[in-house]
Amino acid sequence: MAAADPQALLDAAARHQREGRDAEAVACYEQLLRLVPDLPNSWFNLARLRRRLGRYDDALAAYRQALERRIDGPEEVHLNRGVIYAEDLHQDGPALAEIEAALAIAPRYAPALLNLANLHEDRGRRDAALRTYERLLALGADAPHHYEALARYASLRGAGSTDEEIVQRLRAALDDRRADHAARASLAFALAKLLDGCGAWDEAYAAAVRANAHSRATLAGPPYDRAAHERHVEALIAAFPGRAAATPGAGEPPIFICGMFRSGSTLVEQILAAHPEVEAGGEIAFLPELVRTRLAPFPARMAQWTPAQGAAIAAEYHTQLARRHPGARHVTDKRPDNFLLIGLIKTLFPDARIVHTTRDPLDNALSVYFLHLDPSMGYALALDDIGHYYGQYRRLMAHWKSIYGDDIVDIDYDRLVRDPRPETGRLLDFLGLPWCEDCLHFERVANDVRTASVWQVRQPLYTRSSGRWRHYARQLEPLRLALGDQAP
């Protein structure tokens, strides 16, 4: 390829992009645009790739170039900039400005309306979110994201009520032949949530079964390979048999919060976010992206690990954290599935403290089954697979505790909601933080919450989710037997 051949560079960038070599594609686009800068679509592609590599400021700059060079469909560019500000940089003001700019260009632009509603939800602005969903629904069933908007609108407006009108709207949408499997999965999960909140247990379970069936139908292959996951856990145990050598200059580590999905991690993060010395970082993508890209195949790549590499990665993580949370003394990194990466975390940050959230296994499994997770988390789509995954999770956590036991604390959701003061005190002591009464009033914290627990953690503590599995004891009996002494 000639260094100054724009078409060859464009072809190479497209090829690298198709083959998942994002860094190489970025290098080609950057070289191309130095030669021929007036290519708005190439600036757009470069921006998307830079974001995937965690280069958020550079991505924003590339999107700005696409706008200045009059790209077709500028509303999409403004929306993408808004998503970076909201999800990656946690800057709500600029995010809102970009989404409003998209809607000023195209007032009926459904993706922008959906993201605007999500932003209102993340900030706890329920009425504003409802009004935005209503704007999107008013576009009609043929508009993009109509069914997703209806599902979210129903969950936000009707959970725990007996609003028959919302239930009927969901049932009618589920029977609409225009809805694909992905849309029907969203609708059925919303219906299950409503019916569960109303105490219609059998109908709720039937809706959850239907929701997971539709979610499975969106997958190209099998949803969950038990043998492959067992091999992965074995590989993790083999790759991290003991404490690694300290990473030079690792610096003050974040507070890592992990565990099974739906085990109380968001609640624990909100409790900590009420402390004046802690900021909530939410679900930071840095480590999962690292193992997906530069450390792939993980964990086999750890055989080539060097202290210098670890120091560079730790420094990069700190740079991103400081960019998002300037001046923060402590920041949380709350990704439940980071329990898979505790070995890597402790290699990068030997002094890291791990908060491991736990919960009654049957309540945990039921909550996962009723939750609309990404279909790629295929274990969540069947109760017996959830049981298998749970067993492997327990196996891996036992290994991590055998190595890093003093640096891992278990915080039990059920004990926490029953009697929050002693559990909160134990948590703060573990982290070396002074007692703060505000931690018992976490619902007052005005921060972003970007998980399925967004509305639960904006309420004072309640215990109604503990023991919820008993409403479904008949359906859960095979899972209870499979879990054995792990379940009551």
Secondary structure as GFF3:
##gff-version 3
##sequence-region A 1 488
A	DSSP	alpha_helix	6	18	.	.	.	ID=ss1
A	DSSP	alpha_helix	22	35	.	.	.	ID=ss2
A	DSSP	alpha_helix	40	52	.	.	.	ID=ss3
A	DSSP	alpha_helix	56	68	.	.	.	ID=ss4
A	DSSP	alpha_helix	74	83	.	.	.	ID=ss5
A	DSSP	pi_helix	84	88	.	.	.	ID=ss6
A	DSSP	alpha_helix	92	105	.	.	.	ID=ss7
A	DSSP	alpha_helix	110	122	.	.	.	ID=ss8
A	DSSP	alpha_helix	126	137	.	.	.	ID=ss9
A	DSSP	alpha_helix	146	158	.	.	.	ID=ss10
A	DSSP	alpha_helix	164	174	.	.	.	ID=ss11
A	DSSP	alpha_helix	181	198	.	.	.	ID=ss12
A	DSSP	alpha_helix	201	217	.	.	.	ID=ss13
A	DSSP	alpha_helix	226	239	.	.	.	ID=ss14
A	DSSP	beta_strand	255	259	.	.	.	ID=ss15
A	DSSP	alpha_helix	265	273	.	.	.	ID=ss16
A	DSSP	beta_strand	278	280	.	.	.	ID=ss17
A	DSSP	alpha_helix	286	292	.	.	.	ID=ss18
A	DSSP	three_ten_helix	300	304	.	.	.	ID=ss19
A	DSSP	alpha_helix	307	324	.	.	.	ID=ss20
A	DSSP	beta_strand	330	334	.	.	.	ID=ss21
A	DSSP	three_ten_helix	336	341	.	.	.	ID=ss22
A	DSSP	alpha_helix	342	348	.	.	.	ID=ss23
A	DSSP	beta_strand	353	358	.	.	.	ID=ss24
A	DSSP	alpha_helix	361	369	.	.	.	ID=ss25
A	DSSP	three_ten_helix	378	381	.	.	.	ID=ss26
A	DSSP	alpha_helix	383	404	.	.	.	ID=ss27
A	DSSP	three_ten_helix	405	407	.	.	.	ID=ss28
A	DSSP	beta_strand	408	412	.	.	.	ID=ss29
A	DSSP	alpha_helix	413	418	.	.	.	ID=ss30
A	DSSP	alpha_helix	420	431	.	.	.	ID=ss31
A	DSSP	three_ten_helix	437	444	.	.	.	ID=ss32
A	DSSP	three_ten_helix	456	458	.	.	.	ID=ss33
A	DSSP	three_ten_helix	468	472	.	.	.	ID=ss34
A	DSSP	alpha_helix	473	483	.	.	.	ID=ss35
A	DSSP	three_ten_helix	484	486	.	.	.	ID=ss36
###
